Amino acid sequence: MAVILSEGIIRGIIKDNKYKIVQVFIKIPFISGIHVATNSDYQTIDKLKGTKVAISRFESGSHLMVYINA
């Protein structure tokens, strides 16, 4: 048994792994964001176009945000 983020388990289920969601722990959406330093040149999404970004790991929420904002 594991506590996981939903995008990872759903991706695994889609890939035909034998995973099963047995209980939902939090029923509110997970709020994710793009974080920059206060004095950063990147103050809007438009400023990020064509730049490189960092993610915590492949197939994570931060990786998903790259595709959402692409």
N, CA, C and O atoms as a Tinker XYZ file with bonds, in Angstrom:
   280  protein
     1  N      0.847000   -1.156000    0.000000    73     2
     2  CA     0.000000    0.000000    0.000000    64     1     3
     3  C      0.894000    1.221000    0.000000    63     2     4     5
     4  O      1.959000    1.213000    0.618000    81     3
     5  N      0.467000    2.285000   -0.697000    73     3     6
     6  CA     1.249000    3.516000   -0.771000    64     5     7
     7  C      0.324000    4.715000   -0.841000    63     6     8     9
     8  O     -0.801000    4.622000   -1.332000    81     7
     9  N      0.808000    5.830000   -0.350000    73     7    10
    10  CA     0.118000    7.109000   -0.519000    64     9    11
    11  C      0.807000    7.787000   -1.686000    63    10    12    13
    12  O      2.017000    8.009000   -1.653000    81    11
    13  N      0.043000    8.117000   -2.718000    73    11    14
    14  CA     0.638000    8.641000   -3.951000    64    13    15
    15  C     -0.191000    9.787000   -4.507000    63    14    16    17
    16  O     -1.333000   10.000000   -4.101000    81    15
    17  N      0.399000   10.520000   -5.438000    73    15    18
    18  CA    -0.350000   11.540000   -6.178000    64    17    19
    19  C     -1.121000   10.863000   -7.301000    63    18    20    21
    20  O     -0.655000    9.882000   -7.881000    81    19
    21  N     -2.286000   11.382000   -7.598000    73    19    22
    22  CA    -3.182000   10.702000   -8.535000    64    21    23
    23  C     -2.642000   10.609000   -9.959000    63    22    24    25
    24  O     -2.914000    9.620000  -10.640000    81    23
    25  N     -1.878000   11.614000  -10.442000    73    23    26
    26  CA    -1.437000   11.508000  -11.838000    64    25    27
    27  C     -0.510000   10.324000  -12.055000    63    26    28    29
    28  O     -0.521000    9.720000  -13.128000    81    27
    29  N      0.299000    9.978000  -11.043000    73    27    30
    30  CA     1.199000    8.835000  -11.180000    64    29    31
    31  C      0.452000    7.518000  -11.229000    63    30    32    33
    32  O      0.752000    6.673000  -12.072000    81    31
    33  N     -0.510000    7.326000  -10.350000    73    31    34
    34  CA    -1.253000    6.063000  -10.327000    64    33    35
    35  C     -2.139000    5.913000  -11.558000    63    34    36    37
    36  O     -2.271000    4.815000  -12.101000    81    35
    37  N     -2.738000    6.999000  -11.995000    73    35    38
    38  CA    -3.591000    6.938000  -13.188000    64    37    39
    39  C     -2.759000    6.591000  -14.406000    63    38    40    41
    40  O     -3.191000    5.804000  -15.248000    81    39
    41  N     -1.564000    7.171000  -14.512000    73    39    42
    42  CA    -0.673000    6.831000  -15.624000    64    41    43
    43  C     -0.311000    5.346000  -15.578000    63    42    44    45
    44  O     -0.278000    4.678000  -16.612000    81    43
    45  N     -0.043000    4.836000  -14.385000    73    43    46
    46  CA     0.270000    3.419000  -14.240000    64    45    47
    47  C     -0.885000    2.528000  -14.632000    63    46    48    49
    48  O     -0.680000    1.499000  -15.276000    81    47
    49  N     -2.104000    2.905000  -14.254000    73    47    50
    50  CA    -3.289000    2.124000  -14.627000    64    49    51
    51  C     -3.468000    2.134000  -16.136000    63    50    52    53
    52  O     -3.791000    1.107000  -16.733000    81    51
    53  N     -3.259000    3.290000  -16.756000    73    51    54
    54  CA    -3.375000    3.394000  -18.221000    64    53    55
    55  C     -2.356000    2.490000  -18.902000    63    54    56    57
    56  O     -2.644000    1.920000  -19.954000    81    55
    57  N     -1.165000    2.350000  -18.316000    73    55    58
    58  CA    -0.121000    1.480000  -18.880000    64    57    59
    59  C     -0.370000    0.010000  -18.549000    63    58    60    61
    60  O      0.517000   -0.820000  -18.743000    81    59
    61  N     -1.559000   -0.324000  -18.056000    73    59    62
    62  CA    -1.999000   -1.686000  -17.781000    64    61    63
    63  C     -1.282000   -2.335000  -16.601000    63    62    64    65
    64  O     -1.177000   -3.560000  -16.541000    81    63
    65  N     -0.787000   -1.525000  -15.662000    73    63    66
    66  CA    -0.267000   -2.099000  -14.419000    64    65    67
    67  C     -1.452000   -2.517000  -13.555000    63    66    68    69
    68  O     -2.549000   -1.977000  -13.702000    81    67
    69  N     -1.247000   -3.430000  -12.697000    73    67    70
    70  CA    -2.322000   -3.968000  -11.861000    64    69    71
    71  C     -2.484000   -3.154000  -10.576000    63    70    72    73
    72  O     -2.512000   -3.715000   -9.480000    81    71
    73  N     -2.591000   -1.831000  -10.715000    73    71    74
    74  CA    -2.790000   -0.947000   -9.573000    64    73    75
    75  C     -4.278000   -0.779000   -9.312000    63    74    76    77
    76  O     -5.107000   -0.959000  -10.205000    81    75
    77  N     -4.597000   -0.436000   -8.092000    73    75    78
    78  CA    -5.983000   -0.210000   -7.724000    64    77    79
    79  C     -6.033000    0.912000   -6.689000    63    78    80    81
    80  O     -5.288000    0.887000   -5.710000    81    79
    81  N     -6.898000    1.882000   -6.900000    73    79    82
    82  CA    -7.115000    2.945000   -5.927000    64    81    83
    83  C     -8.167000    2.446000   -4.948000    63    82    84    85
    84  O     -9.300000    2.162000   -5.337000    81    83
    85  N     -7.790000    2.339000   -3.678000    73    83    86
    86  CA    -8.717000    1.797000   -2.687000    64    85    87
    87  C     -9.356000    2.880000   -1.821000    63    86    88    89
    88  O    -10.415000    2.654000   -1.235000    81    87
    89  N     -8.728000    4.047000   -1.733000    73    87    90
    90  CA    -9.299000    5.129000   -0.943000    64    89    91
    91  C     -8.726000    6.459000   -1.413000    63    90    92    93
    92  O     -7.547000    6.554000   -1.754000    81    91
    93  N     -9.560000    7.471000   -1.427000    73    91    94
    94  CA    -9.117000    8.828000   -1.736000    64    93    95
    95  C     -8.838000    9.519000   -0.412000    63    94    96    97
    96  O     -9.713000    9.587000    0.451000    81    95
    97  N     -7.635000   10.029000   -0.248000    73    95    98
    98  CA    -7.242000   10.656000    1.005000    64    97    99
    99  C     -7.660000   12.126000    1.052000    63    98   100   101
   100  O     -8.162000   12.596000    2.073000    81    99
   101  N     -7.457000   12.842000   -0.035000    73    99   102
   102  CA    -7.815000   14.263000   -0.112000    64   101   103
   103  C     -8.692000   14.457000   -1.341000    63   102   104   105
   104  O     -8.319000   14.047000   -2.440000    81   103
   105  N     -9.832000   15.068000   -1.167000    73   103   106
   106  CA   -10.771000   15.218000   -2.275000    64   105   107
   107  C    -10.733000   16.600000   -2.918000    63   106   108   109
   108  O    -11.569000   16.900000   -3.771000    81   107
   109  N     -9.786000   17.443000   -2.530000    73   107   110
   110  CA    -9.663000   18.758000   -3.167000    64   109   111
   111  C     -8.537000   18.693000   -4.185000    63   110   112   113
   112  O     -7.623000   17.882000   -4.037000    81   111
   113  N     -8.582000   19.520000   -5.203000    73   111   114
   114  CA    -7.501000   19.498000   -6.197000    64   113   115
   115  C     -6.163000   19.902000   -5.577000    63   114   116   117
   116  O     -6.097000   20.780000   -4.716000    81   115
   117  N     -5.131000   19.258000   -6.023000    73   115   118
   118  CA    -3.778000   19.622000   -5.617000    64   117   119
   119  C     -3.397000   20.898000   -6.355000    63   118   120   121
   120  O     -3.468000   20.949000   -7.582000    81   119
   121  N     -3.003000   21.908000   -5.629000    73   119   122
   122  CA    -2.665000   23.182000   -6.263000    64   121   123
   123  C     -1.173000   23.199000   -6.541000    63   122   124   125
   124  O     -0.356000   23.088000   -5.627000    81   123
   125  N     -0.832000   23.337000   -7.793000    73   123   126
   126  CA     0.557000   23.359000   -8.207000    64   125   127
   127  C      0.855000   24.724000   -8.798000    63   126   128   129
   128  O     -0.067000   25.462000   -9.145000    81   127
   129  N      2.093000   25.060000   -8.916000    73   127   130
   130  CA     2.419000   26.377000   -9.461000    64   129   131
   131  C      3.823000   26.440000  -10.006000    63   130   132   133
   132  O      4.607000   25.499000   -9.880000    81   131
   133  N      4.121000   27.556000  -10.608000    73   131   134
   134  CA     5.460000   27.848000  -11.111000    64   133   135
   135  C      6.025000   28.898000  -10.163000    63   134   136   137
   136  O      5.423000   29.953000   -9.967000    81   135
   137  N      7.167000   28.611000   -9.584000    73   135   138
   138  CA     7.733000   29.485000   -8.565000    64   137   139
   139  C      9.034000   30.096000   -9.052000    63   138   140   141
   140  O      9.906000   29.392000   -9.562000    81   139
   141  N      9.163000   31.401000   -8.895000    73   139   142
   142  CA    10.383000   32.122000   -9.257000    64   141   143
   143  C     10.727000   33.082000   -8.121000    63   142   144   145
   144  O      9.890000   33.376000   -7.267000    81   143
   145  N     11.949000   33.558000   -8.122000    73   143   146
   146  CA    12.369000   34.552000   -7.132000    64   145   147
   147  C     11.610000   35.855000   -7.357000    63   146   148   149
   148  O     11.200000   36.153000   -8.479000    81   147
   149  N     11.426000   36.619000   -6.305000    73   147   150
   150  CA    10.686000   37.878000   -6.387000    64   149   151
   151  C     11.258000   38.803000   -7.451000    63   150   152   153
   152  O     10.502000   39.455000   -8.171000    81   151
   153  N     12.569000   38.871000   -7.560000    73   151   154
   154  CA    13.210000   39.785000   -8.509000    64   153   155
   155  C     13.529000   39.127000   -9.854000    63   154   156   157
   156  O     14.317000   39.670000  -10.628000    81   155
   157  N     12.932000   37.973000  -10.144000    73   155   158
   158  CA    13.170000   37.256000  -11.392000    64   157   159
   159  C     12.632000   38.024000  -12.588000    63   158   160   161
   160  O     11.651000   38.760000  -12.479000    81   159
   161  N     13.287000   37.845000  -13.734000    73   159   162
   162  CA    12.783000   38.414000  -14.992000    64   161   163
   163  C     11.521000   37.696000  -15.452000    63   162   164   165
   164  O     10.782000   38.217000  -16.286000    81   163
   165  N     11.268000   36.507000  -14.918000    73   163   166
   166  CA    10.121000   35.700000  -15.322000    64   165   167
   167  C      8.930000   35.984000  -14.414000    63   166   168   169
   168  O      8.761000   35.331000  -13.384000    81   167
   169  N      8.117000   36.942000  -14.786000    73   167   170
   170  CA     6.962000   37.323000  -13.980000    64   169   171
   171  C      5.637000   36.933000  -14.632000    63   170   172   173
   172  O      4.581000   37.089000  -14.019000    81   171
   173  N      5.680000   36.425000  -15.869000    73   171   174
   174  CA     4.484000   35.952000  -16.560000    64   173   175
   175  C      4.812000   34.661000  -17.294000    63   174   176   177
   176  O      5.977000   34.369000  -17.565000    81   175
   177  N      3.783000   33.895000  -17.612000    73   175   178
   178  CA     3.963000   32.653000  -18.380000    64   177   179
   179  C      4.599000   32.962000  -19.737000    63   178   180   181
   180  O      5.449000   32.207000  -20.209000    81   179
   181  N      4.196000   34.058000  -20.360000    73   179   182
   182  CA     4.751000   34.424000  -21.667000    64   181   183
   183  C      6.267000   34.567000  -21.625000    63   182   184   185
   184  O      6.939000   34.244000  -22.604000    81   183
   185  N      6.813000   35.038000  -20.527000    73   183   186
   186  CA     8.272000   35.208000  -20.403000    64   185   187
   187  C      8.991000   33.858000  -20.354000    63   186   188   189
   188  O     10.188000   33.784000  -20.633000    81   187
   189  N      8.275000   32.803000  -20.004000    73   187   190
   190  CA     8.888000   31.480000  -19.908000    64   189   191
   191  C      8.972000   30.753000  -21.246000    63   190   192   193
   192  O      9.694000   29.764000  -21.367000    81   191
   193  N      8.241000   31.234000  -22.250000    73   191   194
   194  CA     8.232000   30.547000  -23.549000    64   193   195
   195  C      9.647000   30.439000  -24.112000    63   194   196   197
   196  O     10.390000   31.419000  -24.164000    81   195
   197  N      9.998000   29.231000  -24.531000    73   195   198
   198  CA    11.292000   28.981000  -25.147000    64   197   199
   199  C     12.441000   28.827000  -24.161000    63   198   200   201
   200  O     13.593000   28.725000  -24.582000    81   199
   201  N     12.159000   28.808000  -22.855000    73   199   202
   202  CA    13.220000   28.656000  -21.862000    64   201   203
   203  C     13.253000   27.223000  -21.335000    63   202   204   205
   204  O     12.358000   26.426000  -21.617000    81   203
   205  N     14.284000   26.911000  -20.577000    73   203   206
   206  CA    14.387000   25.607000  -19.932000    64   205   207
   207  C     13.808000   25.707000  -18.536000    63   206   208   209
   208  O     13.883000   26.756000  -17.896000    81   207
   209  N     13.230000   24.610000  -18.067000    73   207   210
   210  CA    12.666000   24.563000  -16.719000    64   209   211
   211  C     13.229000   23.358000  -15.973000    63   210   212   213
   212  O     13.740000   22.419000  -16.585000    81   211
   213  N     13.134000   23.393000  -14.671000    73   211   214
   214  CA    13.566000   22.271000  -13.843000    64   213   215
   215  C     12.340000   21.529000  -13.333000    63   214   216   217
   216  O     11.318000   22.137000  -13.020000    81   215
   217  N     12.453000   20.217000  -13.254000    73   215   218
   218  CA    11.389000   19.388000  -12.684000    64   217   219
   219  C     11.997000   18.540000  -11.578000    63   218   220   221
   220  O     13.207000   18.314000  -11.555000    81   219
   221  N     11.162000   18.072000  -10.666000    73   219   222
   222  CA    11.688000   17.245000   -9.574000    64   221   223
   223  C     12.035000   15.836000  -10.055000    63   222   224   225
   224  O     13.047000   15.271000   -9.641000    81   223
   225  N     11.203000   15.271000  -10.923000    73   223   226
   226  CA    11.486000   13.956000  -11.508000    64   225   227
   227  C     10.511000   13.719000  -12.659000    63   226   228   229
   228  O      9.437000   14.318000  -12.712000    81   227
   229  N     10.901000   12.841000  -13.573000    73   227   230
   230  CA    10.032000   12.530000  -14.702000    64   229   231
   231  C      8.732000   11.895000  -14.213000    63   230   232   233
   232  O      8.722000   11.118000  -13.258000    81   231
   233  N      7.650000   12.240000  -14.881000    73   231   234
   234  CA     6.299000   11.755000  -14.603000    64   233   235
   235  C      5.758000   12.257000  -13.258000    63   234   236   237
   236  O      4.814000   11.682000  -12.715000    81   235
   237  N      6.350000   13.318000  -12.725000    73   235   238
   238  CA     5.872000   13.910000  -11.473000    64   237   239
   239  C      4.919000   15.065000  -11.776000    63   238   240   241
   240  O      4.670000   15.385000  -12.938000    81   239
   241  N      4.397000   15.679000  -10.739000    73   239   242
   242  CA     3.532000   16.842000  -10.922000    64   241   243
   243  C      4.250000   17.980000  -11.602000    63   242   244   245
   244  O      3.664000   18.661000  -12.444000    81   243
   245  N      5.524000   18.210000  -11.256000    73   243   246
   246  CA     6.263000   19.295000  -11.905000    64   245   247
   247  C      6.489000   18.999000  -13.387000    63   246   248   249
   248  O      6.508000   19.922000  -14.201000    81   247
   249  N      6.658000   17.740000  -13.743000    73   247   250
   250  CA     6.811000   17.343000  -15.141000    64   249   251
   251  C      5.481000   17.582000  -15.891000    63   250   252   253
   252  O      5.469000   18.056000  -17.027000    81   251
   253  N      4.383000   17.244000  -15.231000    73   251   254
   254  CA     3.064000   17.465000  -15.818000    64   253   255
   255  C      2.816000   18.952000  -16.070000    63   254   256   257
   256  O      2.239000   19.311000  -17.097000    81   255
   257  N      3.240000   19.815000  -15.156000    73   255   258
   258  CA     3.040000   21.259000  -15.312000    64   257   259
   259  C      3.732000   21.793000  -16.564000    63   258   260   261
   260  O      3.240000   22.728000  -17.195000    81   259
   261  N      4.868000   21.204000  -16.923000    73   259   262
   262  CA     5.565000   21.620000  -18.145000    64   261   263
   263  C      4.652000   21.431000  -19.347000    63   262   264   265
   264  O      4.573000   22.309000  -20.206000    81   263
   265  N      3.965000   20.304000  -19.419000    73   263   266
   266  CA     3.074000   20.034000  -20.544000    64   265   267
   267  C      1.814000   20.897000  -20.496000    63   266   268   269
   268  O      1.322000   21.339000  -21.534000    81   267
   269  N      1.306000   21.131000  -19.318000    73   267   270
   270  CA     0.107000   21.978000  -19.190000    64   269   271
   271  C      0.390000   23.386000  -19.679000    63   270   272   273
   272  O     -0.456000   24.005000  -20.325000    81   271
   273  N      1.573000   23.894000  -19.377000    73   271   274
   274  CA     1.920000   25.268000  -19.744000    64   273   275
   275  C      2.617000   25.381000  -21.088000    63   274   276   277
   276  O      2.928000   26.490000  -21.524000    81   275
   277  N      2.871000   24.262000  -21.757000    73   275   278
   278  CA     3.558000   24.307000  -23.063000    64   277   279
   279  C      2.657000   24.869000  -24.140000    63   278   280
   280  O      3.069000   24.978000  -25.294000    81   279
